[in-house]
Amino acid sequence: MKKKFAFIVSSIVGIFIFIAWMSMAGSPHVVETGMGFAISLGVALWLNYKICPWDI
C-alpha cells in the first residue's frame, strides 16, 4: 500500500512540476522540454525514494 501511495504522490508532483516548468518557459523548444522532463523526473524519483525507500 505504501509503494502505491508513493507512486501516486510522486507522479502527481512530477506532472505538476513539468506543467509549471512549461508555463515558465513560455514558448518551449526541445531543450526546455528536455530540461523540464529531467527536472520533474528527478524530483518524482527523489520523492518516491523519500516516501518509500527502495531495497537495492
N, CA, C and O atoms as a DFTB+ gen file, in Angstrom:
224 C
 N C O
     1  1       0.824      -1.198       0.000
     2  2       0.000       0.000       0.000
     3  2       0.866       1.260       0.000
     4  3       0.552       2.249      -0.662
     5  1       1.975       1.199       0.765
     6  2       2.843       2.364       0.839
     7  2       3.531       2.632      -0.502
     8  3       3.744       3.787      -0.868
     9  1       3.881       1.565      -1.238
    10  2       4.506       1.740      -2.549
    11  2       3.539       2.376      -3.538
    12  3       3.934       3.220      -4.342
    13  1       2.279       1.975      -3.481
    14  2       1.267       2.542      -4.375
    15  2       1.049       4.020      -4.058
    16  3       0.930       4.842      -4.966
    17  1       0.997       4.357      -2.763
    18  2       0.841       5.744      -2.343
    19  2       2.027       6.580      -2.811
    20  3       1.845       7.689      -3.312
    21  1       3.250       6.049      -2.649
    22  2       4.450       6.760      -3.068
    23  2       4.437       6.995      -4.576
    24  3       4.811       8.072      -5.040
    25  1       4.012       5.999      -5.336
    26  2       3.957       6.134      -6.799
    27  2       2.952       7.210      -7.209
    28  3       3.253       8.046      -8.061
    29  1       1.777       7.193      -6.615
    30  2       0.735       8.158      -6.981
    31  2       1.161       9.577      -6.627
    32  3       1.036      10.487      -7.446
    33  1       1.665       9.769      -5.409
    34  2       2.061      11.110      -4.975
    35  2       3.224      11.633      -5.821
    36  3       3.201      12.782      -6.264
    37  1       4.237      10.798      -6.046
    38  2       5.382      11.260      -6.824
    39  2       5.001      11.531      -8.278
    40  3       5.553      12.441      -8.897
    41  1       4.072      10.763      -8.828
    42  2       3.615      11.018     -10.193
    43  2       2.884      12.346     -10.297
    44  3       3.108      13.113     -11.234
    45  1       2.015      12.615      -9.341
    46  2       1.270      13.881      -9.356
    47  2       2.214      15.067      -9.210
    48  3       2.077      16.064      -9.919
    49  1       3.173      14.961      -8.292
    50  2       4.131      16.053      -8.092
    51  2       4.997      16.246      -9.338
    52  3       5.257      17.379      -9.743
    53  1       5.442      15.144      -9.945
    54  2       6.253      15.238     -11.153
    55  2       5.512      15.911     -12.299
    56  3       6.073      16.754     -12.999
    57  1       4.260      15.540     -12.488
    58  2       3.449      16.154     -13.542
    59  2       3.225      17.636     -13.261
    60  3       3.293      18.459     -14.174
    61  1       2.957      17.980     -11.998
    62  2       2.755      19.371     -11.629
    63  2       4.012      20.206     -11.888
    64  3       3.927      21.324     -12.395
    65  1       5.168      19.658     -11.538
    66  2       6.426      20.381     -11.764
    67  2       6.683      20.548     -13.259
    68  3       7.139      21.606     -13.693
    69  1       6.397      19.518     -14.047
    70  2       6.583      19.623     -15.501
    71  2       5.670      20.700     -16.081
    72  3       6.106      21.497     -16.911
    73  1       4.417      20.731     -15.657
    74  2       3.482      21.754     -16.148
    75  2       3.932      23.146     -15.727
    76  3       3.866      24.089     -16.516
    77  1       4.392      23.279     -14.477
    78  2       4.877      24.579     -14.005
    79  2       6.100      25.028     -14.800
    80  3       6.210      26.203     -15.150
    81  1       7.015      24.110     -15.089
    82  2       8.198      24.443     -15.872
    83  2       7.814      24.871     -17.281
    84  3       8.370      25.838     -17.804
    85  1       6.879      24.171     -17.900
    86  2       6.462      24.519     -19.259
    87  2       5.771      25.886     -19.287
    88  3       5.915      26.632     -20.255
    89  1       5.030      26.212     -18.238
    90  2       4.382      27.528     -18.221
    91  2       5.406      28.636     -17.987
    92  3       5.227      29.754     -18.471
    93  1       6.477      28.336     -17.249
    94  2       7.524      29.340     -17.040
    95  2       8.372      29.520     -18.295
    96  3       8.853      30.622     -18.559
    97  1       8.562      28.455     -19.072
    98  2       9.406      28.522     -20.267
    99  2       8.770      29.374     -21.359
   100  3       9.477      29.874     -22.234
   101  1       7.478      29.546     -21.326
   102  2       6.804      30.370     -22.324
   103  2       6.584      29.610     -23.615
   104  3       5.596      28.890     -23.753
   105  1       7.484      29.761     -24.551
   106  2       7.396      29.060     -25.824
   107  2       8.490      27.988     -25.854
   108  3       9.570      28.211     -26.402
   109  1       8.205      26.828     -25.262
   110  2       9.277      25.830     -25.093
   111  2       9.698      25.170     -26.407
   112  3       8.886      24.919     -27.298
   113  1      10.975      24.906     -26.484
   114  2      11.540      24.175     -27.608
   115  2      12.076      22.851     -27.066
   116  3      11.751      22.469     -25.942
   117  1      12.873      22.164     -27.833
   118  2      13.339      20.830     -27.454
   119  2      14.175      20.882     -26.168
   120  3      14.000      20.038     -25.289
   121  1      15.060      21.842     -26.054
   122  2      15.943      21.912     -24.892
   123  2      15.153      22.193     -23.619
   124  3      15.379      21.547     -22.595
   125  1      14.235      23.144     -23.672
   126  2      13.443      23.465     -22.493
   127  2      12.548      22.302     -22.087
   128  3      12.361      22.047     -20.897
   129  1      11.999      21.603     -23.061
   130  2      11.161      20.442     -22.768
   131  2      11.993      19.335     -22.128
   132  3      11.553      18.705     -21.167
   133  1      13.189      19.096     -22.656
   134  2      14.074      18.090     -22.079
   135  2      14.497      18.437     -20.666
   136  3      14.549      17.567     -19.797
   137  1      14.798      19.706     -20.434
   138  2      15.164      20.135     -19.083
   139  2      13.999      19.957     -18.118
   140  3      14.187      19.488     -16.995
   141  1      12.809      20.325     -18.544
   142  2      11.633      20.163     -17.694
   143  2      11.352      18.712     -17.383
   144  3      10.997      18.365     -16.256
   145  1      11.514      17.854     -18.394
   146  2      11.307      16.418     -18.177
   147  2      12.332      15.869     -17.197
   148  3      11.980      15.099     -16.303
   149  1      13.591      16.253     -17.351
   150  2      14.647      15.766     -16.462
   151  2      14.437      16.242     -15.030
   152  3      14.607      15.468     -14.088
   153  1      14.073      17.499     -14.860
   154  2      13.841      18.040     -13.520
   155  2      12.650      17.356     -12.863
   156  3      12.733      16.946     -11.705
   157  1      11.548      17.230     -13.587
   158  2      10.355      16.616     -12.996
   159  2      10.575      15.138     -12.702
   160  3      10.082      14.636     -11.692
   161  1      11.304      14.433     -13.561
   162  2      11.604      13.026     -13.311
   163  2      12.507      12.876     -12.092
   164  3      12.293      11.992     -11.263
   165  1      13.507      13.731     -11.985
   166  2      14.402      13.688     -10.834
   167  2      13.678      13.940      -9.519
   168  3      13.907      13.236      -8.535
   169  1      12.806      14.943      -9.504
   170  2      12.052      15.249      -8.289
   171  2      11.088      14.117      -7.951
   172  3      10.939      13.758      -6.783
   173  1      10.439      13.556      -8.956
   174  2       9.499      12.457      -8.712
   175  2      10.217      11.229      -8.155
   176  3       9.723      10.592      -7.225
   177  1      11.372      10.895      -8.716
   178  2      12.130       9.752      -8.210
   179  2      12.637      10.007      -6.792
   180  3      12.585       9.116      -5.945
   181  1      13.122      11.210      -6.534
   182  2      13.599      11.556      -5.199
   183  2      12.472      11.472      -4.177
   184  3      12.654      10.931      -3.087
   185  1      11.305      12.010      -4.534
   186  2      10.164      11.981      -3.627
   187  2       9.685      10.552      -3.391
   188  3       9.342      10.188      -2.266
   189  1       9.661       9.749      -4.443
   190  2       9.275       8.347      -4.312
   191  2      10.223       7.634      -3.350
   192  3       9.782       6.852      -2.509
   193  1      11.525       7.902      -3.473
   194  2      12.503       7.276      -2.583
   195  2      12.332       7.746      -1.141
   196  3      12.486       6.952      -0.213
   197  1      12.022       9.010      -0.943
   198  2      11.857       9.543       0.408
   199  2      10.611       8.976       1.091
   200  3      10.623       8.739       2.299
   201  1       9.550       8.759       0.339
   202  2       8.319       8.204       0.926
   203  2       8.497       6.728       1.223
   204  3       8.135       6.261       2.303
   205  1       9.050       5.994       0.275
   206  2       9.194       4.542       0.414
   207  2      10.566       4.128      -0.106
   208  3      10.717       3.876      -1.302
   209  1      11.583       4.051       0.779
   210  2      12.947       3.724       0.310
   211  2      13.002       2.404      -0.436
   212  3      12.329       1.436      -0.081
   213  1      13.826       2.387      -1.485
   214  2      13.965       1.216      -2.330
   215  2      14.918       0.225      -1.690
   216  3      15.852       0.617      -0.991
   217  1      14.688      -1.051      -1.925
   218  2      15.600      -2.094      -1.486
   219  2      16.541      -2.429      -2.640
   220  3      16.133      -3.036      -3.630
   221  1      17.781      -2.033      -2.504
   222  2      18.742      -2.278      -3.580
   223  2      19.654      -3.413      -3.178
   224  3      20.544      -3.789      -3.940
